[in-house]
Amino acid sequence: MGEHPKVKVYQEVLQKIRTYIDEYNLTPGDKLPSERELAEQLNAGRSSVREALRAIELLGLIETRQGEGTFLRSYRPYHAVEILSTFILSDSRTREELFQVKQLLEKEGIRLALDRLTPNDIDELKEMYKTYKNGRELHFQFFLRIFSKAENRLLLKIWQLVEEFSRTVHKVTYTGKVYQELIHALNQKQHQQIQQIMLRLYEQY
């Protein structure tokens, strides 16, 4: 069965808007053309443009300011999470697969970041361990630093989205002592020890 014509048009308009943003190098805070102007420039119907803009706004990628227009905003994963989590995480198998993906991403992040961690990075990780008493917040900030050192922005964004989804379905207790051991192993570049500690980290789920 083929796609409904309306769906195909809608997808084409979304792609055209994405291409327009890239071509004009628009960044968060920049203003988009009006609905009428976009329809003319993209050679698309105004209703299709309106629907596409609404979808993008629901995901938190743009915002409409009364009397000012429509502006790009920074991507924040939790907007997508709030909308989609109740639909795609409704069964136990999907939740388990989400957990597996989270594990794989974080292990890969550690692997990529290991040789790029500097003494200053280690000091910052130690400071996080002292600062964040909430286990979830410690985990998030810890791996945010790890993924930033992995130097792969797409991997970082995927991890952020998966982490946000995970928070909605996994009740996790993180033990601070494990992070202390992990920081020491990272500092010493102890590959095998890191893998063993990571397994113990996920035993907390």
Residue pairs with C-beta under 8 A, 6 or more apart in sequence:
9 44
9 45
9 48
10 48
10 51
10 52
12 44
13 42
13 44
13 48
13 49
13 51
13 52
14 52
14 55
14 56
16 42
16 44
17 38
17 42
17 49
17 52
17 53
17 56
20 26
20 38
20 41
20 42
21 32
21 72
26 32
26 72
27 72
28 72
28 73
28 74
29 71
29 72
29 73
30 71
30 72
31 68
31 69
31 70
31 71
32 38
32 62
32 69
32 70
32 71
32 72
33 41
34 69
34 70
35 46
35 49
35 50
35 53
36 46
38 44
38 49
38 53
39 45
39 46
39 48
39 49
42 49
53 62
53 70
56 62
57 63
57 64
57 70
58 79
58 83
59 79
59 80
59 83
60 73
60 75
60 76
60 79
60 80
61 72
61 73
61 75
62 70
62 71
62 72
62 73
63 70
63 71
63 73
64 70
64 71
65 71
75 157
77 157
77 160
77 161
77 163
77 164
78 164
80 161
80 164
81 161
81 164
81 165
81 167
81 168
84 165
85 165
85 168
85 169
88 94
89 95
89 98
89 165
89 168
89 169
95 169
95 170
98 162
98 165
98 166
98 169
98 170
99 166
99 170
99 205
101 162
102 159
102 162
102 163
102 166
103 202
105 155
105 158
105 159
105 162
106 143
106 146
106 159
106 198
107 195
107 198
108 150
108 155
109 143
109 146
109 147
109 150
109 155
109 159
110 146
110 186
110 194
110 198
112 149
112 150
112 151
112 152
112 155
113 146
113 147
113 149
113 150
114 186
114 189
114 191
114 194
115 189
116 149
116 150
116 151
117 149
117 186
117 187
119 187
121 145
121 149
122 183
122 186
122 187
124 145
125 142
125 145
125 179
125 183
125 186
126 183
128 138
128 141
128 142
128 145
129 138
129 142
129 176
129 179
129 180
129 183
132 138
132 141
135 172
135 173
135 174
135 175
135 176
136 167
136 172
136 174
138 174
138 176
138 179
139 172
139 174
139 179
140 163
142 179
143 159
143 163
144 156
144 160
147 155
147 156
147 159
148 156
150 156
166 172
170 205
172 204
172 205
173 204
174 201
174 204
175 204
178 197
178 200
178 201
178 204
179 201
181 197
182 194
182 197
182 198
182 201
185 193
185 194
185 197
186 194
